[in-house]
Each structure stands twice: as structure tokens, then as C-alpha cells.
Amino acid sequence: MIECPTCNHREFVGTLFCSECGTRLVHVSPMPTKTISKDRMREEAKTTRPTPPGPELSSGALIGLRIISTGEIISLIGRDNYTLGRSIDGQAILPDVDLSRFDAYDFGLSRMHAELRIDEQEPHIVDLESANGTIVNGKRILPNQPEPLEHGDIIQLGRLRMQVISRIK
């Protein structure tokens, strides 16, 4: 258990925010995020956009993420928000979309890297104060600030690149 520095409420190890007062809980990580140079991330973000996706979303999903390096599509169905990140053994809180199988650690993803929010008008991505940041279409976004997404946009978490596939707009 860990103790909230503000209200002294006890939480499970790995909890990000105190359930009593909402204070962000800071704890030492047994496996830090791999740091990647900003120059290397900028260079990889400059690559051209892939061609628009075809009819891959035959499942009726409103939104999906295409992993550019593998072409695999992750369909996101049934919720209005998803946390994106990676998991390690013993982690108390897991991301909704675990990108570990795509070499997430080597690509510099934080365990809770970003949140994808979906509303009726458009999806948004929010960087969750990740170590290596989130880039949308070559532009680094500010932490905790929703950035609108459109069909075909490229999201880069650390160095892992994904294309947004959306039927919302």
C-alpha cells in the first residue's frame, strides 16, 4: 500500500490518483520508460502519411488503430474512452489497450501513455504526462490537453506509430 501525501488515504501500489482527494500519486517505478532522444522522435514523425484505409472495419467499429509497423488493426468498440500504454508483471493498473506486443518498451511507451476519448463528433487523444510524449501528424501535443483526431491521422506514442481509422466523421 502507498499513502497519499495530501490526505494520507491508503491506496494500492500502482494507483495513479488518490480515490479520496484526486492527488496524483508519485511512486518509484521498477521499470522506467525507455528515454528516446527528441531528434530521433522528430525525424521519425516526419515520414509521410500512409494511404487511407480500406474496408477493414467490417466489424462495425466506429474507431480503430492501425499499427503502422505491422498493419494490424485494433478495433475499439463499446466504450467512450481507452487508455493506451504497456504493462509489466505486477502492475496494479493496466491500460485498456496494452501495446506491449508491439515492442512498446523499446519504442518508449509509458505504462499509461495516453487516453483516447470518443464522442459523437470526433475522437480526441490526451497525453497522460508520458515520458516521451505523444505526437499527432508530426506535432507534439501538450500533456492533459485533448487533441482532436480525424480519419487517417497518425498518432505517435514514443516512437510507435498508429493510424486512426474512424467512421465517426
Backbone bond lengths (Angstrom), bond angles and torsions (degrees), N, CA, C in turn:
res aa  C-N    CA-C-N  psi(-1)  N-CA   C-N-CA  omega(-1)  CA-C   N-CA-C  phi
1 M - - - 1.456 - - 1.533 108.89 -
2 I 1.337 114.50 149.35 1.458 120.64 174.34 1.522 107.98 -120.83
3 E 1.316 115.87 157.81 1.451 120.80 -176.61 1.526 110.15 -112.85
4 C 1.323 116.45 133.90 1.460 122.21 177.93 1.527 108.47 -65.47
5 P 1.337 118.81 128.91 1.460 120.63 -179.69 1.536 113.13 -70.42
6 T 1.339 117.37 -16.55 1.465 120.70 -178.18 1.522 112.64 -90.62
7 C 1.360 116.38 -50.80 1.469 119.12 -173.46 1.529 113.57 -116.25
8 N 1.332 117.38 -1.03 1.469 124.33 178.85 1.526 114.05 66.94
9 H 1.332 117.74 14.89 1.464 121.10 175.60 1.526 108.26 -70.02
10 R 1.319 116.87 142.02 1.465 121.43 -177.96 1.530 109.92 -93.59
11 E 1.345 115.82 133.48 1.467 123.47 -179.02 1.520 108.85 -129.48
12 F 1.334 115.55 161.85 1.459 120.69 175.95 1.527 110.05 -69.29
13 V 1.335 116.95 148.00 1.451 122.29 176.25 1.527 108.00 -58.99
14 G 1.307 116.17 134.17 1.461 120.88 -179.43 1.514 113.45 100.20
15 T 1.342 116.98 -11.35 1.461 120.44 178.19 1.523 108.74 -67.20
16 L 1.338 116.98 132.90 1.451 120.90 -177.27 1.526 113.45 -84.56
17 F 1.362 116.42 -35.72 1.451 120.41 -177.35 1.525 109.79 -132.00
18 C 1.311 116.86 144.51 1.461 122.25 178.01 1.521 108.83 -67.36
19 S 1.325 117.16 131.98 1.464 121.24 -179.63 1.523 112.09 -75.20
20 E 1.316 118.04 -15.68 1.463 121.64 179.11 1.526 112.82 -88.04
21 C 1.336 116.35 -50.48 1.467 119.38 -173.50 1.524 114.09 -116.92
22 G 1.339 118.14 -9.98 1.460 121.54 177.81 1.513 115.39 84.87
23 T 1.318 118.44 3.91 1.464 121.43 179.93 1.519 109.96 -64.07
24 R 1.331 116.52 137.37 1.464 121.11 175.45 1.522 108.03 -68.20
25 L 1.316 116.56 125.99 1.459 121.67 -177.98 1.521 109.01 -93.53
26 V 1.304 116.35 122.56 1.449 122.17 -178.89 1.520 107.65 -99.74
27 H 1.312 116.64 130.52 1.456 120.24 178.57 1.521 108.89 -143.47
28 V 1.317 116.20 155.17 1.458 121.76 179.74 1.511 108.58 -75.44
29 S 1.311 115.78 131.00 1.457 122.74 -177.02 1.524 110.64 -91.30
30 P 1.346 119.08 132.26 1.458 120.23 177.83 1.523 111.72 -71.42
31 M 1.343 118.48 -20.47 1.457 121.81 179.41 1.525 108.17 -138.41
32 P 1.325 117.61 96.79 1.461 119.79 -175.61 1.526 111.43 -68.82
33 T 1.300 115.34 167.02 1.450 120.62 174.78 1.513 108.62 -74.97
34 K 1.324 116.70 140.01 1.453 121.40 178.23 1.521 108.68 -70.47
35 T 1.319 117.59 125.66 1.458 122.08 -178.91 1.522 109.62 -83.86
36 I 1.328 115.10 134.38 1.459 121.82 -179.67 1.521 107.33 -121.56
37 S 1.328 116.92 139.46 1.468 120.04 -178.04 1.527 110.66 -64.22
38 K 1.334 115.84 145.00 1.467 121.13 -179.99 1.520 110.71 -63.40
39 D 1.345 117.98 -34.60 1.463 120.37 179.27 1.528 110.98 -63.22
40 R 1.312 116.76 -41.88 1.465 120.35 179.58 1.527 110.93 -65.90
41 M 1.335 117.25 -40.57 1.460 120.38 178.65 1.521 110.67 -66.54
42 R 1.348 117.87 -42.22 1.466 121.58 179.20 1.523 110.32 -61.11
43 E 1.322 116.41 -43.53 1.459 120.94 -179.19 1.527 111.21 -61.66
44 E 1.338 116.90 -43.85 1.457 119.95 -179.51 1.521 112.24 -71.64
45 A 1.332 118.00 -25.53 1.462 121.06 179.22 1.521 112.19 -75.51
46 K 1.337 118.72 -15.18 1.455 122.21 -176.69 1.521 113.56 -80.90
47 T 1.312 118.47 -8.68 1.461 119.52 -177.19 1.521 110.38 -64.03
48 T 1.310 115.75 156.88 1.464 120.32 -175.39 1.515 111.85 -71.27
49 R 1.332 114.63 159.53 1.457 121.05 178.85 1.525 109.75 -71.38
50 P 1.320 117.80 140.85 1.464 120.23 174.17 1.526 110.08 -67.28
51 T 1.311 116.30 165.81 1.463 120.26 177.45 1.521 109.46 -65.85
52 P 1.328 117.70 152.37 1.471 119.92 179.22 1.516 110.87 -57.76
53 P 1.323 117.40 146.39 1.457 120.79 -178.22 1.517 111.48 -70.64
54 G 1.311 114.67 154.55 1.464 121.49 176.87 1.514 110.20 -88.64
55 P 1.326 117.34 -148.69 1.472 121.04 -175.33 1.522 113.88 -85.86
56 E 1.326 118.26 37.38 1.463 121.01 -176.09 1.517 113.82 -64.53
57 L 1.330 117.63 -24.01 1.454 119.83 -175.58 1.524 111.20 -89.55
58 S 1.317 116.78 50.90 1.464 120.99 -179.70 1.519 111.85 -69.61
59 S 1.346 117.09 -11.14 1.459 120.63 -179.60 1.521 112.48 -73.21
60 G 1.334 117.86 -7.60 1.454 120.78 -178.15 1.511 113.25 88.54
61 A 1.326 117.89 6.74 1.461 120.89 179.41 1.518 110.03 -63.86
62 L 1.303 115.97 143.24 1.454 120.09 177.13 1.517 111.81 -81.70
63 I 1.310 116.64 -27.24 1.464 119.45 -178.83 1.521 109.21 -148.09
64 G 1.315 114.25 148.42 1.452 120.85 177.00 1.518 109.03 -149.56
65 L 1.309 115.60 167.65 1.460 122.42 176.93 1.517 107.96 -124.20
66 R 1.319 117.09 124.96 1.467 121.84 175.74 1.518 107.70 -98.06
67 I 1.338 116.30 118.99 1.462 121.15 176.61 1.527 106.19 -74.09
68 I 1.306 117.39 116.73 1.464 120.95 -171.86 1.523 112.10 -65.07
69 S 1.330 118.11 -38.81 1.465 120.46 -176.18 1.529 112.55 -67.21
70 T 1.328 117.86 -27.86 1.474 120.05 -176.74 1.523 113.49 -116.14
71 G 1.324 117.50 -19.39 1.460 121.24 -175.54 1.516 113.40 81.64
72 E 1.337 117.09 -3.21 1.466 120.73 -179.47 1.527 110.00 -68.28
73 I 1.345 115.15 141.86 1.456 120.55 -179.75 1.520 109.58 -110.47
74 I 1.338 115.18 131.13 1.459 121.86 175.68 1.522 106.79 -104.85
75 S 1.337 117.10 112.34 1.465 121.03 178.66 1.512 109.39 -83.45
76 L 1.304 116.34 138.31 1.459 122.74 -179.77 1.527 107.31 -116.51
77 I 1.309 116.07 106.04 1.457 121.92 -173.60 1.523 110.23 -127.40
78 G 1.332 115.99 138.55 1.450 120.61 166.40 1.513 117.87 92.56
79 R 1.318 118.36 -1.88 1.466 119.76 -179.92 1.514 109.22 -136.57
80 D 1.328 115.82 166.69 1.457 118.69 178.12 1.524 112.94 -108.27
81 N 1.340 117.76 2.45 1.464 119.97 172.27 1.525 110.04 -155.59
82 Y 1.324 115.12 149.55 1.458 122.78 -178.94 1.526 108.45 -141.85
83 T 1.331 117.21 132.95 1.457 119.71 170.80 1.519 107.79 -87.74
84 L 1.327 116.25 140.33 1.464 123.32 179.68 1.515 108.27 -114.20
85 G 1.315 117.38 133.10 1.459 120.26 179.20 1.513 111.02 179.24
86 R 1.319 115.48 -153.41 1.470 121.56 -179.91 1.519 108.28 -136.36
87 S 1.310 115.56 158.96 1.461 119.35 179.24 1.521 110.38 -119.70
88 I 1.333 114.62 157.73 1.461 121.73 172.77 1.521 107.19 -133.03
89 D 1.324 116.98 161.67 1.457 120.53 179.04 1.520 110.33 -58.34
90 G 1.328 116.19 133.95 1.448 121.78 176.76 1.511 114.54 85.68
91 Q 1.311 117.80 1.90 1.463 120.82 179.99 1.523 108.99 -71.64
92 A 1.323 117.11 128.06 1.468 121.46 -175.07 1.524 112.40 -75.06
93 I 1.308 117.67 -39.74 1.464 121.33 -179.13 1.520 107.90 -114.26
94 L 1.324 115.92 124.71 1.461 121.04 -176.90 1.522 110.53 -104.67
95 P 1.344 117.51 147.59 1.461 119.45 175.12 1.531 109.61 -70.14
96 D 1.328 116.80 152.86 1.464 120.60 177.06 1.522 110.84 -65.50
97 V 1.331 116.75 -38.14 1.459 122.30 177.16 1.522 106.69 -114.72
98 D 1.347 115.42 104.03 1.462 121.63 -178.57 1.524 108.45 -87.85
99 L 1.317 116.37 113.57 1.461 121.93 -177.14 1.526 112.36 -97.01
100 S 1.329 117.55 16.74 1.462 122.00 -178.00 1.521 112.74 -57.24
101 R 1.315 117.73 -36.41 1.475 120.90 -175.93 1.527 112.45 -69.37
102 F 1.332 117.23 -9.33 1.463 121.64 177.68 1.533 110.79 -103.31
103 D 1.341 116.86 30.45 1.465 123.44 -179.66 1.536 111.73 58.18
104 A 1.320 115.22 43.53 1.459 121.90 -174.81 1.526 112.55 -57.25
105 Y 1.320 117.85 -40.53 1.471 119.28 -179.78 1.526 110.25 -62.70
106 D 1.329 117.28 -47.03 1.462 120.94 -179.73 1.527 112.01 -63.47
107 F 1.326 116.68 -29.64 1.459 120.63 178.85 1.530 112.21 -85.06
108 G 1.334 118.50 -1.85 1.455 121.67 173.49 1.518 115.15 85.46
109 L 1.342 117.85 26.18 1.464 119.83 177.32 1.511 110.42 -79.62
110 S 1.311 115.56 140.76 1.459 121.20 172.14 1.519 108.12 -80.43
111 R 1.342 116.64 162.56 1.461 119.50 -179.89 1.523 111.78 -64.06
112 M 1.307 117.66 -38.81 1.472 122.83 171.65 1.517 105.55 -121.41
113 H 1.310 116.99 87.16 1.459 122.52 -169.25 1.535 112.69 -86.04
114 A 1.340 116.48 -50.43 1.460 120.28 -175.19 1.517 109.57 -150.79
115 E 1.329 114.77 166.28 1.463 121.09 175.72 1.518 108.07 -124.70
116 L 1.325 115.86 133.12 1.449 122.18 175.16 1.520 107.15 -101.39
117 R 1.332 116.92 121.60 1.465 122.34 -179.35 1.525 108.21 -112.43
118 I 1.317 116.22 135.01 1.454 120.84 -177.34 1.520 108.90 -121.93
119 D 1.332 116.32 123.02 1.461 119.34 172.67 1.533 108.00 -123.15
120 E 1.318 117.45 -176.59 1.460 120.91 -174.50 1.525 112.84 -67.39
121 Q 1.321 118.47 -27.16 1.452 120.62 -177.84 1.531 112.93 -86.87
122 E 1.337 116.68 -49.93 1.455 120.00 -176.30 1.527 110.74 -163.75
123 P 1.326 115.88 154.92 1.466 118.76 174.23 1.527 110.28 -80.04
124 H 1.326 116.13 156.82 1.461 123.35 176.85 1.522 107.88 -132.98
125 I 1.320 116.26 154.01 1.459 120.82 171.77 1.520 107.75 -121.65
126 V 1.336 115.70 142.81 1.459 122.50 -179.87 1.526 107.35 -128.37
127 D 1.336 116.83 123.34 1.456 120.80 174.59 1.527 107.92 -75.03
128 L 1.339 117.19 130.68 1.460 122.17 -177.16 1.531 111.05 -96.46
129 E 1.329 115.99 49.72 1.460 122.39 -179.15 1.525 111.38 55.82
130 S 1.331 115.74 44.54 1.461 121.37 -178.66 1.524 110.40 -70.47
131 A 1.320 115.92 158.79 1.467 121.05 -177.71 1.526 112.28 -66.82
132 N 1.332 118.30 -39.42 1.461 121.56 -175.80 1.523 113.93 -107.87
133 G 1.311 117.10 3.57 1.449 120.74 173.19 1.511 115.46 78.09
134 T 1.332 114.56 174.17 1.456 123.55 179.23 1.524 107.46 -126.68
135 I 1.325 115.58 134.32 1.458 122.40 -178.62 1.522 107.83 -120.63
136 V 1.340 116.95 133.20 1.460 122.27 175.85 1.523 107.60 -119.26
137 N 1.329 115.82 119.21 1.478 121.96 -179.50 1.524 112.12 51.41
138 G 1.334 116.79 42.71 1.458 121.99 176.40 1.516 115.38 83.91
139 K 1.338 118.53 -0.73 1.463 121.75 -178.21 1.531 109.60 -115.08
140 R 1.328 116.28 124.68 1.466 121.03 177.94 1.525 109.05 -68.72
141 I 1.341 115.79 133.64 1.461 119.71 178.95 1.521 109.93 -98.07
142 L 1.308 115.30 156.62 1.464 120.89 179.47 1.525 110.35 -77.31
143 P 1.333 118.16 144.13 1.459 120.67 177.33 1.526 111.20 -61.35
144 N 1.319 116.21 144.93 1.465 124.81 175.40 1.524 114.02 62.05
145 Q 1.334 118.81 17.98 1.458 123.05 178.09 1.524 108.71 -117.72
146 P 1.343 119.16 117.28 1.467 120.61 -179.69 1.532 111.58 -61.33
147 E 1.316 115.76 132.51 1.460 122.46 177.45 1.529 107.45 -116.01
148 P 1.355 117.79 121.06 1.463 119.56 -178.65 1.530 111.59 -65.58
149 L 1.319 115.57 146.88 1.456 122.52 179.30 1.518 109.62 -122.70
150 E 1.334 115.67 149.26 1.453 121.91 175.00 1.520 108.97 -127.27
151 H 1.308 115.33 164.19 1.451 121.80 176.73 1.528 109.70 -53.95
152 G 1.330 116.94 128.68 1.454 122.06 178.40 1.511 115.16 93.01
153 D 1.336 118.82 -10.67 1.470 120.60 178.43 1.526 110.42 -61.40
154 I 1.328 114.80 150.46 1.463 121.39 177.69 1.523 108.28 -105.82
155 I 1.344 115.29 123.40 1.457 122.57 175.67 1.520 107.04 -104.76
156 Q 1.315 116.53 134.06 1.456 120.87 176.30 1.514 108.10 -122.93
157 L 1.338 116.30 115.46 1.462 122.85 175.72 1.522 106.10 -102.85
158 G 1.336 117.20 111.97 1.464 118.75 -169.74 1.518 106.30 62.57
159 R 1.348 116.98 -114.16 1.466 121.04 175.21 1.528 112.36 -114.56
160 L 1.323 118.29 2.42 1.463 121.50 179.04 1.525 108.60 -81.62
161 R 1.331 115.59 121.74 1.456 120.94 -175.69 1.522 110.69 -105.66
162 M 1.346 114.59 137.43 1.472 122.69 179.72 1.511 108.73 -136.25
163 Q 1.327 115.50 148.82 1.459 120.86 175.28 1.512 108.85 -107.92
164 V 1.332 116.52 135.92 1.465 122.40 178.14 1.520 108.63 -79.37
165 I 1.326 115.47 128.92 1.454 121.81 174.38 1.523 105.33 -116.46
166 S 1.329 116.04 115.69 1.465 118.95 -171.25 1.513 111.40 -136.68
167 R 1.325 115.04 139.51 1.465 121.16 172.61 1.518 110.45 -111.51
168 I 1.325 117.23 13.37 1.455 121.15 -178.54 1.506 109.95 -73.38
169 K 1.336 117.07 -42.96 1.477 120.83 -178.16 1.491 110.31 -99.40
